[in-house]
Amino acid sequence: MKFRRLCNNLLLMSLILFSLTVAPLTASACVGKTLVIGALDTPQQQVLAQMLSILISERTGTTVKVVPVESHESAHEAVLRADLDMYVEYTGIGLVELLKQPAISDPAELYKVVKERYNQQHNLIWLEPFGFNDPRQVTGGSAAEAAPVVRKDTLKKFPALARLINKLGGSIDLATMEQLEQESQQSSSRDVARKFLKDNRLI
């Protein structure tokens, strides 16, 4: 009986020591790495970019930089050159302005087409849309869902990144996005983004 109790105690101590040594390694796995997010100088783009930045940095320890881009085309070119790791794009702009394809009005079909073509032609991955379709972003009758676009090799370097970012998928409807934009006129985009993440228990 004493021998069995001794074995159980030794096993318990081994498990505790293992958890204490492994947990810090897991938590610090991304420490020292840097991600670069591009954002246009609009309230919506700034809020969404800061939201991604805070979520990634606070949940993984990764250093994240948000840098300005002049246009959707320049953001697209920068991510292809690996000057950016990701940026927020709109499905309608991706299809019509960047891929030079006819507009698609159905949001689900449009997202499917854009996601497939970006992956096949550019090695870029469209993650889950934030949850709103913003007709202000594109003309010609196309849908315009906002979603993070990420380099495929970035996702390979950060295996947990897609699952983490996809926690934002479907979390922002258009009314909420417009409210966040209004709030960013009174407070910094970063403060607005942080409050949203805290209110939704994402950080």
C-alpha positions as CSV (number, residue, x, y, z in Angstrom):
1,M,0.0,0.0,0.0
2,K,2.8,2.4,0.9
3,F,4.6,1.5,-2.3
4,R,1.5,2.2,-4.4
5,R,1.0,5.6,-2.6
6,L,4.6,6.5,-3.3
7,C,4.3,5.7,-7.0
8,N,1.1,7.8,-7.2
9,N,2.8,10.7,-5.5
10,L,5.8,10.4,-7.8
11,L,3.5,10.3,-10.9
12,L,1.6,13.4,-9.7
13,M,4.8,15.3,-9.1
14,S,6.1,14.4,-12.6
15,L,2.9,15.6,-14.2
16,I,3.1,18.9,-12.3
17,L,6.7,19.5,-13.3
18,F,5.9,18.6,-16.9
19,S,3.0,21.1,-17.0
20,L,5.2,23.8,-15.5
21,T,7.9,23.3,-18.1
22,V,5.7,22.9,-21.2
23,A,3.2,25.7,-20.5
24,P,5.7,28.6,-20.8
25,L,7.1,27.1,-24.0
26,T,3.7,27.0,-25.5
27,A,2.8,30.6,-24.4
28,S,6.1,32.0,-25.6
29,A,6.2,30.1,-28.9
30,C,5.4,33.2,-30.9
31,V,7.4,35.7,-28.8
32,G,10.1,37.5,-30.8
33,K,8.2,37.1,-34.1
34,T,6.7,40.0,-35.9
35,L,3.6,40.3,-38.1
36,V,2.8,43.3,-40.4
37,I,-0.8,44.3,-41.1
38,G,-1.6,46.9,-43.8
39,A,-4.5,49.3,-43.4
40,L,-6.0,52.0,-45.5
41,D,-6.5,55.4,-43.8
42,T,-10.3,55.0,-43.2
43,P,-12.0,54.6,-39.9
44,Q,-13.3,51.1,-40.8
45,Q,-9.9,49.8,-42.0
46,Q,-8.1,51.3,-39.0
47,V,-10.5,49.7,-36.4
48,L,-10.4,46.3,-38.1
49,A,-6.6,46.3,-38.4
50,Q,-6.2,47.3,-34.7
51,M,-8.6,44.6,-33.8
52,L,-6.5,42.0,-35.5
53,S,-3.3,43.5,-34.1
54,I,-4.5,43.4,-30.4
55,L,-6.1,40.0,-30.7
56,I,-2.9,38.5,-32.2
57,S,-0.4,40.2,-29.9
58,E,-2.3,39.6,-26.6
59,R,-3.3,36.0,-27.4
60,T,0.1,34.9,-28.8
61,G,2.8,37.3,-27.6
62,T,3.6,38.1,-31.3
63,T,4.7,41.6,-32.1
64,V,2.3,43.2,-34.6
65,K,2.8,46.3,-36.6
66,V,0.0,48.2,-38.4
67,V,1.3,50.1,-41.4
68,P,-0.5,52.5,-43.8
69,V,-1.3,51.6,-47.4
70,E,-2.5,54.0,-50.0
71,S,-5.0,51.8,-51.8
72,H,-6.4,48.4,-52.2
73,E,-4.1,47.8,-55.1
74,S,-1.0,48.8,-53.2
75,A,-2.0,46.6,-50.3
76,H,-2.5,43.7,-52.6
77,E,0.9,44.3,-54.2
78,A,2.6,44.7,-50.8
79,V,1.2,41.4,-49.5
80,L,2.3,39.6,-52.7
81,R,5.9,41.0,-52.2
82,A,5.8,39.9,-48.5
83,D,6.1,43.5,-47.3
84,L,2.8,42.7,-45.5
85,D,1.6,39.5,-43.9
86,M,-2.1,40.4,-44.1
87,Y,-4.6,43.2,-44.7
88,V,-8.4,43.5,-44.7
89,E,-10.0,43.3,-48.1
90,Y,-13.6,43.4,-49.4
91,T,-14.8,40.5,-51.6
92,G,-16.2,42.8,-54.3
93,I,-13.0,44.7,-54.6
94,G,-11.0,41.6,-54.7
95,L,-13.0,40.1,-57.5
96,V,-13.8,43.2,-59.6
97,E,-10.9,45.6,-59.1
98,L,-8.0,43.1,-58.4
99,L,-9.0,39.9,-60.3
100,K,-10.8,41.9,-63.0
101,Q,-13.8,39.6,-63.0
102,P,-17.5,40.4,-63.4
103,A,-19.4,41.4,-60.2
104,I,-21.3,38.7,-58.2
105,S,-24.1,39.9,-56.0
106,D,-24.6,36.8,-53.9
107,P,-22.2,37.2,-50.9
108,A,-21.7,33.4,-50.3
109,E,-20.9,32.7,-53.9
110,L,-18.7,35.7,-54.2
111,Y,-16.6,34.7,-51.1
112,K,-16.3,31.2,-52.5
113,V,-15.0,32.4,-55.9
114,V,-12.6,35.0,-54.5
115,K,-11.2,32.6,-51.9
116,E,-10.5,29.9,-54.5
117,R,-8.9,32.2,-57.0
118,Y,-6.7,34.0,-54.5
119,N,-5.5,30.7,-53.2
120,Q,-4.8,29.3,-56.6
121,Q,-3.4,32.4,-58.3
122,H,-1.6,34.2,-55.5
123,N,-1.1,31.8,-52.6
124,L,-3.2,34.2,-50.5
125,I,-5.8,32.9,-48.0
126,W,-9.1,34.6,-47.3
127,L,-10.1,33.9,-43.7
128,E,-13.7,34.1,-42.4
129,P,-15.5,37.3,-43.1
130,F,-16.1,39.6,-40.1
131,G,-19.8,39.4,-40.6
132,F,-20.9,42.5,-42.5
133,N,-21.5,43.3,-46.2
134,D,-20.8,47.0,-46.8
135,P,-22.2,48.3,-50.1
136,R,-20.3,51.6,-49.6
137,Q,-17.0,49.9,-50.5
138,V,-17.8,48.8,-54.1
139,T,-19.9,49.8,-57.1
140,G,-21.4,47.7,-59.8
141,G,-23.8,45.6,-57.7
142,S,-21.2,43.4,-56.2
143,A,-21.3,42.3,-52.6
144,A,-18.5,43.6,-50.3
145,E,-17.8,41.4,-47.3
146,A,-14.7,42.4,-45.3
147,A,-12.3,39.6,-44.4
148,P,-8.6,39.2,-43.5
149,V,-6.4,38.2,-46.4
150,V,-3.2,36.4,-45.3
151,R,-0.1,35.1,-47.0
152,K,-0.1,31.3,-47.1
153,D,3.5,31.2,-45.9
154,T,2.6,33.4,-42.9
155,L,0.0,30.8,-41.9
156,K,2.6,28.1,-42.1
157,K,4.9,30.1,-39.8
158,F,2.1,30.7,-37.3
159,P,0.0,27.5,-37.4
160,A,-2.6,28.7,-34.8
161,L,-3.1,32.1,-36.5
162,A,-6.0,31.2,-38.8
163,R,-8.0,29.6,-36.0
164,L,-7.4,32.6,-33.7
165,I,-8.3,35.3,-36.3
166,N,-11.4,33.3,-37.3
167,K,-12.8,33.9,-33.8
168,L,-13.7,37.3,-35.3
169,G,-15.7,35.6,-38.1
170,G,-19.3,36.6,-38.1
171,S,-18.9,38.8,-35.0
172,I,-19.5,42.2,-36.5
173,D,-22.7,43.1,-38.4
174,L,-23.0,46.3,-40.4
175,A,-24.7,48.3,-37.7
176,T,-22.0,47.4,-35.2
177,M,-19.3,48.3,-37.7
178,E,-20.8,51.7,-38.3
179,Q,-21.0,52.3,-34.5
180,L,-17.3,51.3,-34.1
181,E,-16.5,53.8,-36.9
182,Q,-18.4,56.6,-35.1
183,E,-16.6,55.8,-31.8
184,S,-13.3,56.0,-33.5
185,Q,-14.0,59.6,-34.4
186,Q,-14.0,60.3,-30.6
187,S,-11.4,57.8,-29.4
188,S,-8.4,56.2,-31.0
189,S,-9.0,53.2,-33.3
190,R,-6.9,51.1,-31.0
191,D,-9.0,51.9,-27.9
192,V,-12.2,51.2,-29.8
193,A,-10.9,47.9,-31.0
194,R,-9.7,46.9,-27.6
195,K,-13.1,47.7,-26.0
196,F,-14.9,45.6,-28.6
197,L,-12.5,42.6,-28.0
198,K,-13.0,42.9,-24.3
199,D,-16.8,43.2,-24.5
200,N,-16.9,40.1,-26.6
201,R,-14.4,38.2,-24.3
202,L,-11.9,37.7,-27.1
203,I,-9.0,39.1,-24.9
